[in-house]
């Protein structure tokens, strides 16, 4: 069981201007023991080199972001999505992480049938699970805030995500809780507890929900303490559901990206230790 800041992980989206090597070196300087890379940074470095540099630094890989986008309605889109997700699964295995985040995808261009899009997610999970299992990778469904339902994720609540995982073994398909996306959900306490009971609570990401919403809604995430989220309450729910794994900080925010990376990591660790850790 990890304790204290030994549970903290940097998701590389938080330091967007850094290469993977810079992010790895920054984690070492800041005393952050784990990293959650995005695939673009892994591809820039080269997969084998990325895995080697992370191992050499002594860092744990908390997860890989991301696969998904499984809602295409046409055969070409379906095959392209399956091929990309199989590649992501192989990348996760090579990096040494069990967990691959899936952003399931929004409405295919020119369509409005959200129910059909959700059905396709389930169908494509069924196609991916045997391949992922063979490579020791667990697929994590991440519900996204409803404002992203049309273009990024037709799964908006933890209940929806858990219902979608039900046909699968929890060792194969589980869920992630990201405070930015789910803080508003009136069923959140109940569904986090359910995720724990069902052994599907596999990852916890933290960042704040800033106001006003940015012109690009993707950039409305903020450093813990800068927005409206009650980290004490949500973190306690996650703790009480039995989660004691790594806690990733994932922030998309232009001001954060424009800040010196070492300063960002220092503030990230400070806010984590103040607002998250005491309740974890």
Secondary structure, DSSP 8 states (H G I E B T S, - for coil): ---GGGGEEEEGGGGTTS-HHHHHHHHHHHT--EEEEEHHHHHHH-HHHHHHHHHHTT-EEEEEEEEE-----SHHHHHHHHHHHHHHHHHHHHHT-SEEEEE-B---TT---HHHHHHHHHHHHHHHHHHHHHTT-EEEEE---GGGTTTTBS--SHHHHHHHHTTS-TTTEEEEEEHHHHTT-TTHHHHHHHHHHTT-EEEEEE-EE-SS--SSGGGGEE-TTSSS--HHHHHHHHHHTT--S-EEE----HHHHHS-HHHHHHHHHHHIIIIIGGG-
